[in-house]
Amino acid sequence: MAEKKGYDFGSYDKDALTQPRDLAWDNWAKFEKEGDIVQGYIRDVFYRAEEGEFKAQRGITLEQSDGVLINIAIKRVSFILAKTDNLRLGDPLTVVFEKTLQPKQKGYKGAKQFAFYGKNLEENAGNKTVAELEKLDMEKQGQSNDEDWEDPIATPEPKKPQGSETEEPKE
C-alpha cells in the first residue's frame, strides 16, 4: 500500500481538537467564601447556554500558576461582561469574591459580588478579545450576541397617561 503524504502523524499532538474548556470541564471555580480568588492566564473563552437551573453564562478558562486549568462562569449581565470584554487570549485575569449582597426577597440567597482585575499584555496584542471569542462560540451554537442578556437594572419605560399623545408642532 502506498504511503500518503501531506500529514505528519508523528506530530499529531500539535493538532489537538480538545479545547482548554474541555480539559477543565470538571473543574469550575466555586467561590464559596468571601475573599476567594481565582487567577491565571486566559486560555479559552466560550458561551454556555442556559441549562437547568443555570442561566446563560460567559465561560473563561484560566491556566493557574500551577498549570491547572479552571473554568469560571460569569453571569450574562451587560455591565459585568464589559469588565472582561477587552482582555485578550493569554492576558492575566484575577477574579475575587468580594461579598454577598443582601437578598432582595426573603428566603433567597444574596447575589455574590465579584471584582475583576486584568491587564492587556503587549505580546497578546494580535490575539482575539474575550468578547470576540465568545461571539464566535455563540455563532457556532446558533445564538445571537444579545438575545439572552440579563439586565437587572433595566426598567420598563413609564407608560404615558391616556390622552397625552400629542403631535409635535410643525414648523
Order of alpha helices (4+ residues) and beta strands (2+ residues): alpha-beta-beta-beta-alpha-beta-beta-alpha
